[in-house]
Amino acid sequence: MPHSFDSRRLLGRSVIPLLLAAAAISPLASAQTAVAAPTAHSHHHGLSDKTLQAIGATPDQRAKILAIQNQARADRQAQRQARGNVRIEMAQALAAPTVDPAAAEAARQKMLAQMDAASQRKLQARLMIAAVLTPDQRQQLLQIEQQRRRKS
């Protein structure tokens, strides 16, 4: 007995509602995370003052690193907003009366380009911070990050 698979039914019952819900929620989540200020314990938002003290960063180094992190944070916020817009495009393409595979693929390509841009920006910030630190400080930072990973 052949197994019948109706992709439109699957799309209508599972994927589209999930995408529409994600598109509706993502601006709210972005707004909440954009307002939240980084804490001393949130190392994923950059180097904390405690970490900079631990590696012996000078006041000048701290000021430079803080400026780099603040600019990177502002750039990430703009990128986050753009990702939300593309998610909406994808959801609309999949929810259209006639699904256009080319429109969905175009939205997917935009998502990939945005993820690549975010990754490039993150690396750029890390390289700029590395340039501010001495080789010894970079080694100390590596050791601190490895210790944190072992704990989690």
Buried (B, 14 or more C-beta within 10 A) or exposed (E): EEEEEEEEEEBEEEBBEEBBEBBEEBBEEBEEEBEEEBEEEEBEBBBBEEBBEBBEBEEEBBEBBBEBBEBBBEBBEEBBBBBBBBBBBBBBBBBEEEBEEEBBEBBBEBBEEBEEBBEEBBEBBEEBBEEBBEEEBBEBBEEBEEEEEEEE
